[in-house]
Amino acid sequence: MKNQIQLPSLPYKENVQKKMTLHLFLQIIGKIRLKMTPRKNHWWYITEYVETRGFTTGPIPYNSGADQFDIAINVQDHQLEVKTSQGDFEHFPLNDKLTVADFYKNLKEILNKLNIAVSIVDKPFDLNIDKPFSKITEYHHYDKKYTKDLWRSMLWIGNVFKEFSGRFYGKSCPVQLYWHSFDLVVTRFNGNEAPPMPAEARLSDKDAYSHECISFGFWAGDENVPEPAFYSYTYPSPEGIDKEEISPKSAEWIESNGSPMALLKYEALLKSENPRKDLLDFLESTYQAGAKKANWDIEKFRVPELEKL
């Protein structure tokens, strides 16, 4: 079967500054969502989404809940957009002259104009940048091609993740983009509480991993894995999981933060005759490995057949 999708190449090393610029933009709009959205378990209320026009916060309540707005990075027209349920629409262009400081300032001006009052912790999270967004001028590398290529890939990946997610009858999160680490994720839960994390662990980790889970994701590369890749891990990590066979053949087990993590490099899908099948095989085989070794009730979580309507 021939490759039915032409996935774009997403080299990491050549695009570090482009990726970081986009990441910082997403952190700014993500922090606005975090500040204004009612809490939900496992930090699901702070996430962003990959959708038709680009990357979006989804709806955010304001005006005491009487209205909503959303913020989107529109990769079709390469502009930052703010839309409200009042019918307002404001935007500004995105280009390689726009610094992170400019982005932050322009967005604050739009929100003020729309009478949307919000104050955020205006520093990057977990990116080794110790200055406020308003002072970050060294990153001004928004790149139209790279951003659109990454979005196109994530759009396809997100749809495959949704197909995979639909096979599970237990609690699972939406397919969502975590802006702190810039990875697209879907996670399954079995309902059991996880062992308490150490007292010194981050509050964010304690909330994210309050229950046993198997998580699946994609990210565009970092210093540890300097290329785009898919991953899966089981929490808590069961003994011997890395001895389980996973698919496709190019997938492997690596160590991440002291525990086994399954890895499938994006490059392998670029060479595949059927990337959708290979990705679904990776997701299913890593789920089976984690569920088996962690003693999940696999049959209970299998989706039953629906009656024909």
Solvent accessible surface area in square Angstrom, and as a share of the most:
residue,aa,sasa,rsa
1,M,158,0.71
2,K,155,0.66
3,N,52,0.27
4,Q,138,0.61
5,I,46,0.23
6,Q,166,0.74
7,L,8,0.04
8,P,29,0.18
9,S,72,0.46
10,L,6,0.03
11,P,56,0.35
12,Y,27,0.10
13,K,150,0.64
14,E,126,0.56
15,N,12,0.06
16,V,62,0.36
17,Q,94,0.42
18,K,62,0.26
19,K,21,0.09
20,M,40,0.18
21,T,0,0.00
22,L,1,0.00
23,H,7,0.03
24,L,0,0.00
25,F,0,0.00
26,L,0,0.00
27,Q,0,0.00
28,I,1,0.00
29,I,0,0.00
30,G,0,0.00
31,K,17,0.07
32,I,7,0.04
33,R,21,0.08
34,L,58,0.29
35,K,123,0.52
36,M,39,0.18
37,T,21,0.12
38,P,94,0.59
39,R,174,0.63
40,K,107,0.45
41,N,60,0.31
42,H,6,0.03
43,W,48,0.17
44,W,23,0.08
45,Y,23,0.09
46,I,11,0.06
47,T,0,0.00
48,E,0,0.00
49,Y,55,0.21
50,V,22,0.13
51,E,52,0.23
52,T,114,0.66
53,R,42,0.15
54,G,0,0.00
55,F,0,0.00
56,T,9,0.05
57,T,0,0.00
58,G,9,0.09
59,P,80,0.50
60,I,0,0.00
61,P,36,0.23
62,Y,23,0.09
63,N,85,0.43
64,S,127,0.82
65,G,56,0.54
66,A,81,0.62
67,D,16,0.08
68,Q,93,0.41
69,F,3,0.01
70,D,31,0.16
71,I,0,0.00
72,A,0,0.00
73,I,0,0.00
74,N,11,0.05
75,V,0,0.00
76,Q,84,0.37
77,D,93,0.48
78,H,25,0.11
79,Q,28,0.12
80,L,0,0.00
81,E,6,0.03
82,V,0,0.00
83,K,86,0.36
84,T,15,0.09
85,S,73,0.47
86,Q,115,0.51
87,G,67,0.64
88,D,56,0.29
89,F,86,0.36
90,E,40,0.18
91,H,90,0.40
92,F,18,0.07
93,P,88,0.55
94,L,2,0.01
95,N,53,0.27
96,D,78,0.40
97,K,159,0.67
98,L,17,0.09
99,T,20,0.12
100,V,0,0.00
101,A,14,0.10
102,D,56,0.29
103,F,0,0.00
104,Y,21,0.08
105,K,113,0.48
106,N,34,0.18
107,L,2,0.01
108,K,97,0.41
109,E,90,0.40
110,I,17,0.08
111,L,4,0.02
112,N,101,0.52
113,K,138,0.59
114,L,22,0.11
115,N,132,0.68
116,I,3,0.02
117,A,94,0.73
118,V,45,0.26
119,S,82,0.53
120,I,30,0.15
121,V,115,0.66
122,D,45,0.23
123,K,82,0.35
124,P,15,0.09
125,F,71,0.30
126,D,87,0.45
127,L,27,0.13
128,N,159,0.81
129,I,25,0.13
130,D,125,0.65
131,K,69,0.29
132,P,40,0.25
133,F,0,0.00
134,S,51,0.33
135,K,132,0.56
136,I,0,0.00
137,T,80,0.46
138,E,77,0.35
139,Y,43,0.16
140,H,68,0.30
141,H,41,0.18
142,Y,3,0.01
143,D,40,0.21
144,K,107,0.46
145,K,148,0.63
146,Y,14,0.05
147,T,2,0.01
148,K,70,0.30
149,D,26,0.14
150,L,0,0.00
151,W,2,0.01
152,R,120,0.44
153,S,0,0.00
154,M,0,0.00
155,L,41,0.21
156,W,36,0.13
157,I,0,0.00
158,G,6,0.06
159,N,83,0.43
160,V,5,0.03
161,F,0,0.00
162,K,112,0.47
163,E,67,0.30
164,F,1,0.00
165,S,20,0.13
166,G,52,0.50
167,R,101,0.37
168,F,14,0.06
169,Y,138,0.52
170,G,24,0.23
171,K,82,0.35
172,S,34,0.22
173,C,5,0.03
174,P,64,0.40
175,V,18,0.11
176,Q,0,0.00
177,L,0,0.00
178,Y,29,0.11
179,W,9,0.03
180,H,61,0.27
181,S,50,0.32
182,F,0,0.00
183,D,18,0.09
184,L,1,0.01
185,V,8,0.05
186,V,1,0.00
187,T,13,0.07
188,R,4,0.02
189,F,6,0.02
190,N,20,0.10
191,G,55,0.53
192,N,82,0.42
193,E,136,0.61
194,A,13,0.10
195,P,80,0.50
196,P,132,0.83
197,M,50,0.22
198,P,80,0.51
199,A,94,0.73
200,E,150,0.67
201,A,25,0.19
202,R,116,0.43
203,L,131,0.65
204,S,35,0.23
205,D,48,0.25
206,K,70,0.30
207,D,23,0.12
208,A,29,0.22
209,Y,52,0.20
210,S,41,0.26
211,H,53,0.24
212,E,36,0.16
213,C,1,0.01
214,I,0,0.00
215,S,4,0.02
216,F,0,0.00
217,G,0,0.00
218,F,0,0.00
219,W,25,0.09
220,A,2,0.02
221,G,0,0.00
222,D,50,0.26
223,E,160,0.72
224,N,138,0.71
225,V,21,0.12
226,P,58,0.36
227,E,52,0.23
228,P,9,0.06
229,A,0,0.00
230,F,0,0.00
231,Y,16,0.06
232,S,2,0.02
233,Y,55,0.21
234,T,8,0.05
235,Y,53,0.20
236,P,47,0.29
237,S,43,0.28
238,P,21,0.13
239,E,164,0.73
240,G,22,0.22
241,I,4,0.02
242,D,57,0.29
243,K,167,0.71
244,E,36,0.16
245,E,162,0.73
246,I,18,0.09
247,S,43,0.28
248,P,24,0.15
249,K,208,0.88
250,S,64,0.41
251,A,13,0.10
252,E,75,0.34
253,W,50,0.18
254,I,49,0.25
255,E,138,0.62
256,S,32,0.21
257,N,159,0.82
258,G,62,0.60
259,S,43,0.27
260,P,35,0.22
261,M,20,0.09
262,A,0,0.00
263,L,6,0.03
264,L,0,0.00
265,K,78,0.33
266,Y,3,0.01
267,E,78,0.35
268,A,25,0.20
269,L,1,0.00
270,L,48,0.24
271,K,155,0.66
272,S,17,0.11
273,E,115,0.51
274,N,35,0.18
275,P,3,0.02
276,R,110,0.40
277,K,109,0.46
278,D,32,0.17
279,L,0,0.00
280,L,9,0.05
281,D,44,0.23
282,F,0,0.00
283,L,1,0.00
284,E,49,0.22
285,S,21,0.13
286,T,2,0.01
287,Y,9,0.03
288,Q,60,0.26
289,A,4,0.03
290,G,0,0.00
291,A,0,0.00
292,K,119,0.51
293,K,69,0.29
294,A,28,0.21
295,N,135,0.69
296,W,18,0.06
297,D,77,0.40
298,I,39,0.20
299,E,119,0.53
300,K,125,0.53
301,F,17,0.07
302,R,127,0.46
303,V,54,0.31
304,P,67,0.42
305,E,170,0.76
306,L,158,0.78
307,E,153,0.69
308,K,200,0.85
309,L,223,1.11
